[in-house]
């Protein structure tokens, strides 16, 4: 009887009914976790931590708001993300790089000033040589001149050492930057990271035969062309990045592809669900106003949607999403478009827009 009662509660949770949310939060999560596990087994997916986390987030979207809030409050308490730690380390590393550059700039300025002082002393010495009875002064100036030259030699050696150390440090930091996963300008992941994740997802789709989608987003071209202020465009683009993070699930991956284009990997999400997510994102963006001086600007985006499949490479999938985004500009009813390529369709990866930043 007790087991039947719990099954009824699980079914009630599946319908999103508010009246099954008990006062015991642990009990609510236990029932919900059982439902997540049942869904994984039903879809023939192994209940690994990663798959459980994906389904945990996906199924939670359809639950009652009270349950979502309860679970969210608990998740906040135990949140521990290794990527966030990596991001912090990268940020500190880049700050250190900036400090080193400042030190070298100041040192170069100091050396320049000392050299200038030597030239000034030369001028003064020549002026004194034109005057009579200036032997004592010339002797003093010569001694001072020698001292300045010695100081200049020392500074030159020290500056050379600093320059060598700087170049070595720059090489190390450059190698680290090539392995970074975060885009500091927009507060999301970078192109390198999203490409790695697409490749991983292709392997998972091949292994478990589930559905995942990929979308590309950018600030509307019409809007960008109407705003000539580069700083304002940057702020608008950062607003889009913030809204992407706001509307995404924990299992989604948001990244800056380059040139103001953003990418989102929607794991365990079919095309119809991706279209719904795009609708929500478009609504959220359109309801966000941006003020430029006395002008109110309504934000607008274009979205391209494609699927993650095993027939195409990560680069080809990315090109498909970019092409779909181009198609979105010709759709008057929606700000997004879907492109699903067939096996025999040609994809020119060499024409793909590349941004190494």
N, C-alpha and C positions, 0 to 999 in steps of 0.2 A: 504493500500500500504506500509506504514511504517513497519507494522508487517511482511508482506511478505518479505520485504528487510532484516529485521533482521533474519528471518528464513533462508534465502539464505546464510547470513553471517555465521550462526551457522553451516550449512551444509558444507560450505567451510572450516570452522575451522576443522570440523571432518575429512576432507581429508588431513589436514596438509599443506594447500597451504600457501606459504609465502606472497602472494599478498594481503591477507585479513588482515594482521597485520597493524592496523592503527596507527597513531601517538598518539592517545589517549589510554594510557595503561589501564586506568580504564575501557574503553569501551571493550577492548580485554578480560579483566578478567570477565566482566559482561557477555559477550557472552559465554565464556568458562564455567562459573559457571552454566549458563542455560543448557549447554550441559551435564554437570555432573549431574545436577538434573534430566534431562530427562532420563539419563542412569540408575539412581537409580530407578526411577519409572518404567522403562521398565523391570528391573530385579526384580521387586516386593520387593525392599528393602526400609525400612523407611528412610527418609532423615535426619537421626540423624547427629550430628556433626562428630561422629566417622566414620560413613559410608561415609559421604560426603568427609571427609579428605582422606579416602582410595581411593575412586574413583577419587578424584581430582588428586592424585599422579599417579594412574595407567593410566588414560587416557592421562595424560600429556606426557607420554613416546612416544606416537605416533604423537605428534604435531611437528610443525616446530621448528627448533632450536632457531630462533629469538623469538618466543613466549615463549619457555621454559626459555630463559635467562631473558626476561622481567618479567615473573612471579617470577622467582627465586630471582631476585633483590628486589622485593617487599616483598617476604616472609622473606628474611634476615633481613629486617628492623623491622618486627613485630614479629620475632621469640621469643617465650617465653615458655620454656620447664620446667615444674615442675620437671621432672626427672633429668635434669641437675643441678637444685638447690639441689636436694637430693644427687646427686653424689658429689657435692662440700662439702656438710655437712659431708658426710661419709669420704671424703678425709681428711678434717680438724680434724675429730674425731680420725682417725687412726694416724694422725700426733701427736695429743695430747697424744695418747697412747704411741707412740714412745718416746716422751719427758719424760713421767713419768718413763718409763723403764730406760732411761738414768740417770735420777735423782737418782733412786734407786741404779743403778750400781755405780755411783759416791759415794753415801753415804756408800755403802758396802765397797768400796775401802778405804774410809776415816777411817771407823771403823777398817778395817784390819790393816791399817798403825798405828793407835793408839795402837792397841793390840801389834803390833810388837815393838813399842816404849817401852811398858811396859816390854817386854822380854829383850830388850837391857839394860834397867835400872837394871833389876834383875842381869844380867851378870856383869854389872859394880859394883854393890853393893857387889857381892861375891868377885870380884877382890880386892875391898878396904878392905874387912874384913880380908884378908890375910896379910895386912900390919899393922905395929904397929903405935900407936899414930894417929889413923884415926878416933877417936871418933867424932870429930867435923864434919868431912866429912860424917861419917855414919849417924849422926843425920840429916844432910842436905839431904842426899840421901833418908833417911826414910820419911822425910816430903814430898820430891818430889814424892816419890813412892806412898804415901797416896793420894797426889793430882791427880796423874795419875789414880789411882784406882777409885777415885771419878768421874773423867772425864769419865773413861771407863763405870762406872755404868750409868751415865747420857746418854752417847751415846747409850748404849745398850737399855735403855728405849725409847729413841727417834727413834732408828732404828726399834724397835718393833712396835711403833706407825705408822711409815712410811710403814712398811711391811703390817700392817693391812689395812691401807688406800689403799695401792696398790692393795691388794687382792680384796677389795670391788670394787675399780675402774675397775679392770680386769673383774670381774663378770658382771658389768654393760656394759662394752664395748663388752664383749663376747655376751651378749644378743642382743646388737645392731647389731653386726656382723651377727648374725643368721637371722636378718631381712634385711640385705643389699641386694641391687639389682645390684651392680656394681662390676666388676672385675678390680681392679687397675692395675694388671700386663699387661693386654692387651687392656684396654680402651674400653671394651664393657660390656654388661650386664652379669650376672652370671647364673649358672645353676638353682638356685632357681627361679629366675625371669622368665626364659624361660619356665620352667615347669608350672608356674602359668599362663603364657600367652597361652600355648597350651591348658590347661584346659578351659580357657575362650573362646578360639577360637572354641573348640569342642561344647560348648554351643551355640555360635553364628551360627555355621554351622547347628546345629540341629534346631535352631529357624528360620533361613532364607534360608537354603538350598543352600548356595553358595559354591564355591570351594576355598579351601585354601591348601597350600602345606607346607611341612617341609623338610629341607635338613640339612645334617651333612657334615662337611668339615674338612679335616686334611691334613697336609703336607705329601706328598707321603712317604710311608714307605721305599721305595728303596732309596729315597733321604736322609731320616733320617739315614739310616744304613750306607750310604757312607760318612756321616759327623760325625766325632767323637768329634768335639768341641761343648761342651754343650752350651757355650755362643753364638756361631754362630747359633745353632739350635734355641735358644730362640729368637734371632734377626730375624731369618727367620719366626718363628711363629708369632712374632709381626707384621712383614710385611704382612702376610696373614690377620691378624685381621684388619690392616689398609686398605687393598684392599677390604675386605668385606664391611667395612663401606663406602668406596668410591663408590662401585658398587650398594649398596642397596638403595631402596627408603625410604622416610621418614616413610612410614607405615610398612616397614619391621623391624623385631627385630633381632639383631645380638647379640649372647651371647657366652661365653666360657663355654663349657660343662665340661671340665676337661681334663688333660693330653694332651693339645695341640689340642683337638678336639673342633670345633666351630659349632654352630647351628644357623640356620636362619629360622624364621617363615615368610612365604610369604603369607600375607593375601589377600583374593580375587584373588588368582592365581591358575589356574588349572595346571595339570601336564605338559602339553605342554609348557605353559609359564614358568614353573619352569625349564624345560629343556633348554629353551632359555636363561634364567638367568644364569644357570650353564655354558652354553657355553660361555657367555660373561665373566663370572668370570674366567673360565679356560684360556681364551685368555688373559685376563688382567694379570693373574698370570704368564703365560708362557712368556709374554713380559717383565717381571720384572727380571732383572739380579741381582745376589748377588755375591759380591766379597769376597773371603776368602783368605787372603794373595795374592799370585799371581794366584789363581785359580778362574775362573769365573763359577758360578753355576747357572743353569737355574732352577727356581722354578717350582715345579709341585705339584698338589693337587689331592686328591681323594674325590669325592662327592657322597653321598647317598641321593636319593630323595624318598619321600613317600607323601601320601596325609593325610590331616586332615579329619577324618571321625567320625561318631558317634558310630561306632561299637567297637572302641578300646579306651582304656584309654590313657592318656598322656604318661605314661611309655611305653605302647605297641607301640605307634606311634614312640617314640624315638628309641626303639629297632628296629623297621622296618627300620628307616633311617640308623641306624648303620649297619644292615645286608645288606642294599643296598650299603653302602659304601664298605663293604667287596666284594660285587659282582663287584664293579667298578674296582678292581684290576685285575679282569680276563677279562675285556673288552679292546681289543686292539684298537678299533676305538674311544672310548670315555673315558674321565676321570671321568665319572659319570655313575650311574646305577639307575634304578627305581624299586622299590618294592611296589606292591599293594597287601596287604593281603586280603584273603577272610574270610568270617565269620567262617569257620570250621578249619582254620589254627591255630595251637598251637603256642603261643608266650611265651617263658620262660623268664619272667621278672627277675627271680632270677639270671639268667646268665648275666644280664645287667651290664656293667662296671660302677662302682660307684666311684666318686671322690668327697670327702667332702670338698675340698679346696674352 
